[in-house]
Amino acid sequence: MSNWSSVSARDNTALWANREVNRYSDSDEELAVIEGGAFYGSDGLEFHWLFSGEWEEAHNAWETLENQFVGQIPVDDLWDAKAGIRIDTPEGPDRVYGVLGLAGLAPYWFEIDTNLYVSDEGDASVDFEAEYALLVTNYWILSAGFETLVAFSPYVGVVHG
């Protein structure tokens, strides 16, 4: 039995945004890849809004934008289950997905985040992200990550396999 059961839950909030990288699109437009989110909740239940997108600087408009709204609950000391909805607004029609996921800390301090997406048309895909942070000094942290997306149905921009 965990000793944490006697600790009272506190409400937590956070908001963040990162401008990760500038790159060029297929049509040679300059894009800023942006990622961020917000959450509110306690030790037992959290609500997350996560977004990522590509901002086209020449037209001051989003080229792609993905929003996820998920609830997250602990299922183990180091693992959380999550469920919610994802809304993509690419060029063309918007797409809506159901989201089921698992996030946590694997042995050897690997941070794992994986999600299953099922669209309103029945298309499915899975993403997997693993990250490891090595503390070199108190100020220098070396971080390495791996991220992949596997589609089980033909998607726009994702290789079927």
KAMOKA-V433449 format. One record per backbone hydrogen bond with DSSP energy under -0.5 kcal/mol. CO is the residue of the C=O (numbers start at 1). NH is the residue of the N-H. If there is no record, write none. Layout:
co nh
CO NH
CO NH
//
This chain:
co nh
2 5
3 6
4 7
12 41
14 39
16 37
18 20
18 35
21 33
23 31
25 28
29 25
30 57
30 58
31 23
31 33
32 34
32 55
33 20
33 21
34 53
35 18
36 51
37 16
38 49
39 14
40 47
41 12
45 42
46 72
47 40
48 70
49 38
50 68
51 36
52 66
53 34
53 55
54 56
54 63
54 64
55 32
55 57
56 60
56 61
61 56
64 54
65 89
66 52
67 87
68 50
68 70
69 85
70 48
71 83
72 46
73 81
78 105
79 75
79 76
80 103
81 73
82 101
83 71
84 99
85 69
86 97
87 67
88 95
95 88
96 120
97 86
98 118
99 84
100 116
101 82
102 114
103 80
104 106
104 112
106 109
106 110
107 110
109 111
110 106
110 112
111 131
112 104
113 129
114 102
115 127
116 100
117 125
118 98
119 122
123 119
124 152
124 153
125 117
126 150
127 115
128 148
129 113
130 146
131 111
132 134
132 144
133 135
134 136
134 142
139 141
140 136
140 137
141 143
142 134
144 132
146 130
148 128
150 126
151 161
155 157
155 158
158 155
159 151
//
